[in-house]
Amino acid sequence: MGVANVVVVEPNPFRQGQARDLGAQVLHPSDDIVEICREVAGARGGFDVAFEVSGVHGVLPTLFEALRNEATVVAVGHPSQPAEIDIASWINRKGITLRGIYGRRLWESWDQLMLLLKSGRLDLDWLFTHHLPLSAADEALNLLTGDAGKVLLVPSLE
């Protein structure tokens, strides 16, 4: 859909491999994320969009720094504690837009997703690495910290 570069920051080796298989450049949280993102973005001075999906406390400043002026951060992850945001630096001076996932353009998103799936340009099968019966919910949770992507709990497998 026109994306030039995708950079994923991921500590889990299994999910790093998934991201590489999809063509992303993979970084570890200990890497110099801002510098590498600026190098990848080149003359643009940073990325257009960043998705925060981990909910890990303290990652937002790195995302804001790695973005170009007037870019967008989409907060998907749910942090366990409030996140500090430097409004003066990131929102007012740099013009970053911070969006949540509630209130997204639901129907437009679904319409676009359905078009991509029907066109064959998007395959989501890789995303679900395990299919387990609903009674295996504890096992599913344990898998998420290791070698798993999404675990699908299916009531009919029982």
C-alpha positions as CSV (number, residue, x, y, z in Angstrom):
1,M,0.0,0.0,0.0
2,G,2.9,2.3,-0.7
3,V,5.0,1.8,2.4
4,A,8.6,2.4,1.7
5,N,10.2,1.1,4.9
6,V,9.0,-0.8,7.9
7,V,11.0,-1.0,11.0
8,V,10.0,-3.3,13.9
9,V,11.4,-3.1,17.4
10,E,10.9,-6.5,19.1
11,P,12.8,-8.3,21.8
12,N,11.2,-11.7,21.2
13,P,13.3,-13.8,18.7
14,F,10.3,-15.7,17.3
15,R,8.4,-12.5,16.5
16,Q,11.6,-10.9,15.2
17,G,11.7,-13.8,12.7
18,Q,8.1,-13.2,11.7
19,A,8.8,-9.5,11.1
20,R,11.9,-10.3,9.0
21,D,9.9,-12.9,6.9
22,L,7.4,-10.0,6.1
23,G,10.3,-7.8,4.9
24,A,10.7,-5.5,7.9
25,Q,14.0,-4.3,9.2
26,V,14.1,-5.7,12.8
27,L,15.7,-3.8,15.7
28,H,16.1,-4.9,19.3
29,P,15.0,-2.4,22.0
30,S,18.7,-2.0,23.0
31,D,19.6,-0.7,19.5
32,D,19.9,3.0,18.8
33,I,16.3,3.1,17.4
34,V,16.1,6.8,16.8
35,E,19.4,7.0,14.9
36,I,18.6,3.9,12.8
37,C,15.1,5.1,11.9
38,R,16.5,8.5,10.8
39,E,19.1,6.8,8.6
40,V,16.4,4.6,7.1
41,A,14.0,7.5,6.5
42,G,16.8,9.6,4.9
43,A,15.9,13.1,3.8
44,R,12.4,12.9,5.3
45,G,14.0,13.2,8.7
46,G,12.0,10.4,10.3
47,F,9.1,8.1,9.7
48,D,5.5,9.2,8.9
49,V,3.7,6.8,11.3
50,A,4.6,4.8,14.3
51,F,2.4,2.2,16.0
52,E,3.0,1.6,19.7
53,V,1.6,-1.9,20.3
54,S,3.5,-3.1,23.4
55,G,2.1,-1.0,26.1
56,V,5.6,-0.9,27.6
57,H,6.1,2.1,29.8
58,G,8.6,4.7,28.5
59,V,8.6,3.8,24.8
60,L,6.7,6.8,23.5
61,P,9.5,9.4,23.7
62,T,11.6,7.1,21.4
63,L,8.7,6.9,18.9
64,F,8.1,10.6,19.0
65,E,11.8,11.3,18.4
66,A,12.0,8.8,15.4
67,L,9.2,10.6,13.6
68,R,9.3,13.5,11.1
69,N,7.4,16.7,11.9
70,E,3.6,16.3,11.6
71,A,3.8,12.5,11.7
72,T,1.3,10.3,13.6
73,V,1.7,7.9,16.5
74,V,-1.1,5.3,16.9
75,A,-1.3,3.9,20.4
76,V,-2.6,0.3,20.3
77,G,-0.9,-1.1,23.5
78,H,-2.5,-0.6,26.9
79,P,0.2,0.5,29.4
80,S,-0.3,-0.5,33.0
81,Q,0.6,3.0,34.2
82,P,0.1,6.5,32.8
83,A,2.5,7.6,30.1
84,E,4.2,11.0,30.2
85,I,4.1,13.0,27.0
86,D,6.0,16.2,26.5
87,I,3.2,18.2,25.0
88,A,5.4,21.3,24.2
89,S,8.1,19.3,22.4
90,W,6.1,16.6,20.6
91,I,2.7,17.9,20.0
92,N,3.1,21.7,19.8
93,R,6.6,22.1,18.3
94,K,6.9,18.9,16.2
95,G,3.1,18.7,15.4
96,I,2.8,15.0,16.1
97,T,-0.7,13.6,16.1
98,L,-1.4,11.0,18.8
99,R,-4.3,8.7,18.0
100,G,-5.8,5.9,19.9
101,I,-7.6,2.9,18.5
102,Y,-11.0,3.7,20.0
103,G,-13.0,5.7,17.5
104,R,-11.0,4.7,14.5
105,R,-12.7,4.7,11.2
106,L,-14.2,1.3,11.8
107,W,-16.2,0.7,8.7
108,E,-13.6,2.3,6.4
109,S,-10.9,0.0,8.1
110,W,-13.0,-3.1,7.5
111,D,-13.8,-2.1,3.9
112,Q,-10.1,-1.7,3.2
113,L,-9.2,-4.9,4.9
114,M,-11.8,-6.9,3.0
115,L,-10.6,-5.4,-0.4
116,L,-7.0,-6.4,0.4
117,L,-8.0,-9.9,1.5
118,K,-10.2,-10.4,-1.6
119,S,-7.4,-9.1,-3.9
120,G,-5.0,-11.7,-2.6
121,R,-2.5,-9.0,-1.7
122,L,-2.9,-9.8,2.0
123,D,-2.5,-13.1,3.7
124,L,-3.1,-13.3,7.4
125,D,-2.6,-17.0,7.9
126,W,1.0,-16.5,9.2
127,L,-0.4,-14.4,12.1
128,F,-2.1,-17.3,13.8
129,T,0.6,-19.7,14.9
130,H,-1.5,-21.8,17.1
131,H,-5.1,-23.1,17.2
132,L,-6.1,-24.5,20.5
133,P,-9.4,-25.5,22.2
134,L,-11.0,-23.0,24.5
135,S,-10.1,-25.2,27.5
136,A,-6.4,-24.5,26.8
137,A,-6.5,-20.8,27.6
138,D,-3.7,-21.1,30.2
139,E,-1.5,-22.8,27.7
140,A,-2.3,-20.1,25.2
141,L,-1.2,-17.4,27.6
142,N,2.0,-19.1,28.2
143,L,2.7,-19.4,24.5
144,L,2.4,-15.7,24.0
145,T,5.7,-15.1,25.9
146,G,7.6,-17.5,23.7
147,D,7.4,-18.9,20.2
148,A,3.9,-17.7,19.2
149,G,2.3,-15.0,17.2
150,K,-1.5,-15.0,17.8
151,V,-3.1,-17.9,19.5
152,L,-6.6,-18.6,18.4
153,L,-8.9,-20.3,20.9
154,V,-11.6,-22.3,19.2
155,P,-14.5,-23.6,21.1
156,S,-15.4,-26.3,18.5
157,L,-12.0,-28.1,18.9
158,E,-13.1,-29.5,22.2
